[in-house]
Each structure stands twice: as structure tokens, then as C-alpha cells.
């Protein structure tokens, strides 16, 4: 059996990076994915202006080591990414002795589908190879 997740969406916040005492780099960010909302007959719902209504889901993405460094150095809020990885469930007891549950996606690979806004605003460079998404 295989635990495999592939998500394509928009980054919801700037990545946060930390390093463990053992030197492992960990970068986390949120990723929004959307799909059209449908009625009981399966038709796509639209608002008053005729625009499609979407259901948006938020995913917590966690990256380690080399992937963590690439994400920390190159990812910005709003950027489009594709994440390939696995689902990881956690369970813990908080300070009030309440049992809590969480889920995150452990990213094995992150593909950049767009540039961040700061890179888009720089405009094209003279060297065409630099205009390609680097990862």
C-alpha cells in the first residue's frame, strides 16, 4: 500500500523555517486548493454575478532538509505550487489534558508552477535561462 498525496494550489502564508537541535531544517506553509461547489444535481453553483462558487480547503505542508531550504528561499504567499508527498496524522495531549489530533502533508517534492510576486515584478532578465522556473 502507498500513502501518496498530490496537491496543486496557492500558498496561503510566507513559509516559516526552523532548525532542530540536530540540524534538520524544517519549513512549513499552508496551501489552498479549490474545487467548484455543486448542487444536488451535480451542477456548478454560481453567485449573483455568474461567477463559479468554490469550496476551498487548507492544507498544512511540512518540508525537510533540501526541500525545506528551496521552499524557504523561493516561495512567497500567493505563489502556485504542486506538492507531492504523504499524509501524516499526529495525536497529542495539550496542557489542559485534552487529546488533540492534527494532519499535515509531508512534502517529498515541491514543483513551482509560478513565480512569487516579487520575482514577477522584477521583469524579464537579459539571460533567458534565468526566466525559467529554477526547480
C-alpha positions, -999 to +999 in steps of 0.1 A: +000+000+000+011+036-007+004+068+011+006+093-018-008+129-020-005+153-049-019+188-044-018+219-066-028+252-051-019+286-039+005+293-009-015+309+019+013+324+040+050+330+038+069+298+047+082+295+083+115+278+088+131+264+119+161+241+126+161+213+151+189+208+177+201+180+154+205+204+125+174+193+104+159+222+086+120+222+087+099+246+066+061+248+069+034+267+050-003+265+041-016+256+007-051+263-005-068+240-030-103+247-045-130+229-064-163+240-077-193+238-053-222+218-068-259+215-061-278+182-055-279+175-093-242+180-098-244+214-114-218+240-106-232+267-083-227+304-093-231+337-074-252+367-084-225+379-109-224+345-126-190+335-111-184+300-100-186+294-062-156+273-049-150+252-019-115+259-006-096+236+016-064+245+035-035+220+039-005+223+063+026+214+043+059+204+060+092+201+042+126+188+055+162+195+046+169+203+009+132+207+000+128+229+031+157+251+020+144+255-015+109+264-003+123+288+023+145+306-002+120+308-031+083+305-021+060+335-014+024+340-004+001+336-034+025+315-054+012+285-072+028+251-063+024+214-068+032+193-037+039+156-038+042+138-005+023+118+021-004+124+047+009+123+083-015+122+113-005+132+148-021+129+182-011+147+214-024+158+248-024+196+254-017+214+287-053+211+297-051+173+292-073+174+261-064+149+234-058+168+201-054+155+166-037+170+136-029+163+100-002+176+077+013+168+043+050+158+044+063+171+011+088+149-008+088+172-038+076+208-045+072+220-081+070+257-087+041+265-110+045+303-109+070+329-097+063+348-065+051+383-069+085+399-061+101+379-089+072+387-113+076+425-107+113+424-115+105+419-152+125+397-177+162+394-173+187+396-202+196+360-198+166+339-209+177+309-189+171+329-157+135+334-166+128+297-163+114+285-130+145+271-114+132+239-097 
